[in-house]
Amino acid sequence: MRREGPVSARKGQGRRNVDVKCTRLGPCKTAIALRLSPLAGYQTPGFCAVLRPRLPAYAHLSRVPPPATGQLVSNVQWLSPALSQALPGPGLGGTKSHPRLTLTQGAILIFMGIVVLTMKASVIEMFLVLLVTGIHSNQEMMKKMKRPKFTVPQISCDVRAGKITNVEFIVKCPPGCQDPRYHVYGTDVYASYSSVCGAAVHSGVLDNSGGKILVQKVAGQSGYKGSYSNGVRSLSLPRWRESFVVSEGKPQKGITYPSSLTYSSSKSPAAKAGKCPRETARADQSPSVPGTAAQPVTVTQVPGTTAIETTHTILPKPSPSAGSTTSSLQPQPVGQRSKDLGEPALWKPESVLLDAGFVPKEELSTQSLEPASQGDPSCKVDLSFLIDGSSSIGKRRFRIQKQFLTDVAQTLGIGPAGPLMGIVQYGDNPATQFNLKTHMNSQDVKAAIEKISQRGGLSNAGRAISFVTKNFFSKVNGNRGGAPNVAVVMVDGWPTDKVEEASRLARESGINIFFITIEGASENEKQYMLEPNFANKAVCRTNGFYSLTVQNWFSLHKTVQPLVKRVCDTDRLACSKTCLNSADIGFVIDGSSSVGTSNFRTVLQFVANLSREFEISDTDTRIGAVQYTYEQRLEFGFDEYSTKSDVLNAIKRVGYWSGGTSTGAAINYALELLFKKSKPNKRKLMILITDGRSYDDIRIPAMLAHHKGVITYAIGVAWAAQDELDVIATHPARDHAFFVDEFDNLYKIVPKVIQNICTEFNSQPRN
């Protein structure tokens, strides 16, 4: 039989009794000292019993010789299994099959003791032992039945409030939650997509050493304002369907807080950390609302979807290459924004469809659970980030760069009616990570950024700019035409190739290049730069608006707001205006008798070929036309047609007039009836086509056109006078006057005319 406690005995002084001390070495660590009859043995696990050796019921015991006075009795014989069964366990500490004594059983023993008062003293002593041990055991049981002390559950820094289904709870945060990777959205009132502990540090309730906090869920809001506080940068968020507030972790009277939290996904933070929670959270266990009875969580099945399981099943995490699934479940907004943030409105669990706003990392897909946002219409730009993935940047800085991109996407508010964003990573060679039409909201962009891995290699930014110019801003990749094109180049230190020529072509294509230089070259390092002053050679304008310099990578987050403000200032995106989308072009067409019907049709084809090269809309290039002989006629004005197809059809419908050749009068007519209605921010281009010498003076009308800022191109055919063409054309005439000997050769000069128009436009000072 198992021995659980030591026994010692000393012979009594002048008596046959001995002192017995029994100690239990279990959890209770109790000790009982008794003065009883001569030692006979020791009972079952836990406590001692002293029995007279002559009792017939305990024949299995062997006698113990009487010890000398003061001698320690060490040769104690232990009870056999038969004696263990003869003495039932309740009063002796108990076993699995014999529970401890109850109070009723103790009373019975007292009664039995009275009955056997006539029995010998040694028998009475035995019952007293049973009584004392039974009462002591009962006290131990009552202690264990007392209400357990409230324990504060612990969470990790990355746990979002939306993942916890409890409405009000106290938790303990670990140290180190000031790290920028634990995202926080809002100020004072936080979106449930925020890190609970990160929000506590941002609000000042905790410092970076951690501690206990009280969290209360409140209704969702239509806007969360970002701010920088207590070392934590919180981000803005257009809307979220659930919020929460944090305060000091002091329990309030009358409110019972949960000792373990209920999570909306099967993998709780405790499980991730290898901890064993004291209680297993039930999936159908509703969070308790303070002061109210617990209400069951109502889960609504959306038509066209499968029923949601009510038990927690651990799902395998999808591999990065696995295609993400699109959720058709659309959570409904919860309640209204509380008018008094001091007493937040309680979140109603029955109003939530799924998990109150939390999107587990392993379930992020190309479609967010948040109702689709259309984006900020005041910032409608097509934006490409060229990120540095070179080996010199290192893994840690590359993660900082990715976090910066996430913050920018969140601040912009991505949407089809607002900004769209794509990313190209460059090293030795560039590669598109995702284009403009891949993701249509900030959350999906964020998920895509998290999956980007570093390419390594050199920092060939010039090659990346050329790649973006040729491939990225195309219709097939989501370019919207009417939105300005913006490329933000991020470089660690300096590029390893030249950027000037590639950037010039990008500017001429209408791309607004911004440069963010992080940890630029020191004076000693500038000798290693392939192209000094590379940023000014690359950006759209050298006025400082397009260049941002960051001293070190850990200050990069401070650039988010300034960059977003500049990118969204579409009126200042000067490079959006190109030679092809920023002019009012007026064609002045000779319809005299010498042209003839057939050649006139050829002239109209030439006009159509030129028009086809421009981006035509009411905000881009606009086209107008005047036909002249002795008289003049406005065929159509700048504001009549706003699409390329409409303009081309209008050109086809122009009828041949026939008559004399008054070119001077035609120039004056065009200035008054056509260019007078030109927009102030448009370049004014007049393209005059004639086949002979004018019947009137052309010098004064030509000078007037130049004085009014109209750039004139003179196209002469057959019998046109070269000296008149040179007078009509803007200086220098060699770039603005063209001559062909036959009408059928007009098509040959179309590329040259377009080239000269663009060369002149791009020669404007960039400062």
C-alpha positions, 0 to 999 in steps of 0.5 A: 500500500502506498505510503503518503506520510511519515510516522514517529512515536515516542514512548510515554512517560510513565504510561502505556500511551505514546505520542503519535504524529501523522503528517500528510504530504499532499496539497493540504500539508496538514499535521495531526498530533495525538496521544493514544494507545501503544502504536500498532500501525498506520492507515490508508493514504493521507492520515494516521490511525493508532490501534491496539494490537490485540484487536481481532479485526486487525490480525494482519498487523504484527506487533511492535515491541515496546520501545524504551523510554524516549526512544523513537519508534522507527520500525512501524508496520504498515497496514495491509490492503485487507485493513485498508478495506476494513477501515473505509476511506471517508474519515481517512483522507479518502480515495477515488472510490471512497469520498471524504467524510461529510458533516452528516457522516461525522454526526453519525460517528459521534452517535456511534461514539456515545453508543460504545461508551461502555467499550474499552478505552482503546476502542473509543480512542479509535473512533475519536481519531476517525471523528477528528480526521473526518471533520478536518477533511470536511473543512478542506472540502469546504475551502475548495468549494469557495468561489475562485478568485478572478483571474485577468486573461492575457492577450498578445499585442496583435489581438484585434478587438473584433476577434473577441466576442465579449462586450466588456472585459478586462485583459492584461497586455504584454510589454512591447505593444508600441511596435508600429506593426500592431495597427491602430485605427482612430483616436479615443474611439477605435475601430474594432479592426485595431490592436487592443493593446496598441490602442491602449498605448495610443490612448495613454492608458498603458505605456510600452511596459504593458498592464491591465486595461478595461475594454468596452465595445461600442457602435461602429462609426462612419469615420476614424481620425488618425493621429500620433500619440504616445509613440503610436501612429493611428491611421484614419479609416472611412468606416467600420461596423464596431468600435471600442474604448479603453480605460484603466483596468479597474473592475466596476462594482456589480459587473462580472468580468470573464476570466477567459475570453471568447474568440470569433475564430478557432485559434485563440491567442492562448492556443497560439502561445501554447497556453492551456486555458482553464475553460474551453470557450463554447462557440454558442456562448454569448458574451455577457452584457453588464447589467443584463441577462445573457442573450444568445448570438443570432447568426443569420444565414445569407441567401446563397451561402452555406450555414455557419458552423456553431462549433470551432473547427481549426482550419488549415492555413492556406498556402500563399499560392492558393487562390483567395476566396471571395466572401459573399457575406456582408456584415450589417452596420451595428447601431448608431454612433454614440452622442456621448463618448463618455458613456458609450452605447453598448454593442448588441451581440444579436445585431452582428452577422459574423465576427464584428469586424475582425478579418483573421489574417489567414482569411484575408481575400481580395474582397473585404468584409467591409461594405465596398467603398467607392473611394475619395472622389477628390483624390482620383489618381492612378498611382504606382509605387516603385519600391526598392527591393534591392539586397542592400535594403535588408529584410527589416527595412523592406518590412518598414517599406511595406508598412509605409505602403499599407499606411498610404493605402489606408490613408488614401481610401482606395476605391473605383471613384477615387484613387487606385494603386498598384506596386512595381518592385525593382532590383536588377529588373522590375516586376509588377506585384499588382496593377491598378485594377487588381484591388478596389479597396484599401483592405485588399491592397493591404493584404496584397502588400503583406504577401510581397517578398523581397527580390534582391539585386541592385537598385536599378530605378531607371530601368523601373521607370522605363518599365512603368512608362511602357507597361504599367499605365495602360488600359489593360492594367486599369488606367482610367484615362481621365485620372492623373498618372502618378509614379512614386519612386522609393530608393534606399540611398541612391540608384545604381543606374541612370534615371534622367532619360527614363524620367524624361520619357515618363514626363512626356507620357504624362506621368507625375514622378515623385521621388522618396530618398531614404538615407541618402548619400553622405558627402563621402558616399557621393563619389559612388553615385552614378548620377549626382542630383538624380532626384531633380533629374527625375521628378516632374518639376524641380520646385521641391513639390515632387521630392521628399528626403527621409533621414532614416527608415525609422522616420519613413512613417512621418512622410505618409501624410505629406505624400498623400496631400501632394498626390491628391492635389491634382491641380498641382500635378503639372506633368499630367498635362502632356502635349497630347491632352492639354490643348485647344486645337483649331484647324483653319482649312482652305476651301478655295476653288483651286483645292477641288473636291477630291483634294479637299477630302484628302485635306479632311483625312489629314485633319482626322489623322492629326486629331486621332493622335490626341486625347480628346475630351472636355477636360483634355484636348479639344478640337474645332474647325473653320473653313474659308474662301473669300468668306469664313465659316465655323464648322464646329467649336471647341465645346461641341464634341467631347469624344474622339469618335464624335470629332472624327465624324464631325470632320467627315461631315464638313462640306467643300465650299469653293471660292477665293483665298483670303487667309488673313481674314480667316486668321482673324475670324478664327481668333474671334470665333474659335480661340476666344472661347478657349480655356485659360489653362489650355495651350492654343494651337492653330493649324492652317492648311492652304494651297496658294497665296492669299488674296489679302494681307496675312502679316497683321493677323499673324502678329495678332495671333502670336500676341494672343499666345496662339501657336500657329503651324502653317501647312502649305500644299502645291502652289502655297507661298513659302514666304507666307508660310514662314510669316504665319508660322510661330518662330522659329519657322523651321519647326512650325512651317511645313510644305508638301508638293502634293495633297496625297503626301500630306499623310507623310508629315503627320508624325513630324507635326506631332513630334514638333508639337510635343517637343515644344511642349516638353521644352518648357522649364521644369521649375 
